[in-house]
């Protein structure tokens, strides 16, 4: 090794020792920033899914309420007195007498 290469090697080692924490802190800051962005994206995704589930549940609940109000109104209008119409009362009823068939013949 020549003297020039030895000086460059020593300067390189000294710079690595002196600037190592600074370089690592810069990389650490960049990596921390990346993890923060990824965490925010995951958080927003989870919150979006929960919001959509809540909105869908609320929508289904309103459908159930509308359906129950419809059924409630229908049940209140229908009872045993108005279930049969006058047409049903005037219908012809045919009474048929059944006789047993004798199979011995």
Secondary structure by P-SEA (a helix, b strand, c coil): ccaaaaaaaaaaaaaaaaaaaaaaaaaaaaaaaaaaaaaaaaaaaaaaaaaaaaaaaaaaaaaaaaaaaaaaaaaaacccccccccccccbbbbbbbbbbbbccc
